[in-house]
Amino acid sequence: MTDHGKNFRRGVVDGCPIALGYFAVAFTLGIAAKNAGFSAVQAMVESLTNNASAGEYAVFSLVSAGAGYIEVAVMTLVTNARYLLMSCALSQKLPAETSLFHRLLVAFDVTDEIFGISIAFPGRLDPFYTYGAVAVAIPGWGLGTFLGVVVGNVLPPRLVSALSVGLYGMFLAIIVPPAKKDKVVRGLVLLSFLLSFGAARWPLLWGVSPGVKTILLTVCIALGAALLFPVGEEKEAQAS
């Protein structure tokens, strides 16, 4: 098996927990889609082409309110703007010779969780590793949305609420291992939690969307970390 094949298989393995988390969380998304008047197939197609929970919730909420196309497009752009930063970060991790085609394919499904495991890939990122994770994550998200429309309203509200929390636990499982190995990463993770908590409750930011808050915090924390704790060439070469 070639290196691409091995990395693809590794991506599938690492992506399975993400797919299960997406499947569970997408139930609540399917309920929102049904309340907005979407059929199960329409909601599934929407999830397969726009794998972003906050962005999809925004879309379904605006459709329910009778918003126009421009309003939906602008809100989706603002809500999902943080993925622009993640895509820029992943583009720096890809080998320099990676073609534009592969870069676009990787960027197609840059979610928080896919980004987390891709950026943690040792050395330069093989696009086929991300493809493997995406190959199981997107179907999990789409199928969960489909079933959420079909049977979501039948499930007990407490069960639906419990399913929606599962994704956060899975995301913690992504960031905890590197935080345990590196005290700088650990400190930055804790600082991110504190600043995120503060930004959510600071009155001056109440009118700012969660997506914009995430971008501001990401840029500020990443810039501060780069200035205070730069990664030397020797350490970067060892990681490669």
Protein Blocks (a to p, Z undefined) as FASTA:
>chain_A
ZZklmmmmmmmmmmmmmmmmmmmmmmmmmmmmmmnopafklmmmmmmmogcfklmmmmmm
mmmnopafklmmmmmmmmmmmmmmmmmmmmmmpcfklcfklmmmmmmmccfklmmmmmmp
ghjadfklmmmmmmmmmmmmmmmmmmmmmmmmmpcfklmmmmmmmmmmmmmmmmmmmmmm
pmklmmmmmmmmmmmmmmmmgmklmmpcfklmmmmmmmmmmmmmmmmmccdfklmmmmZZ
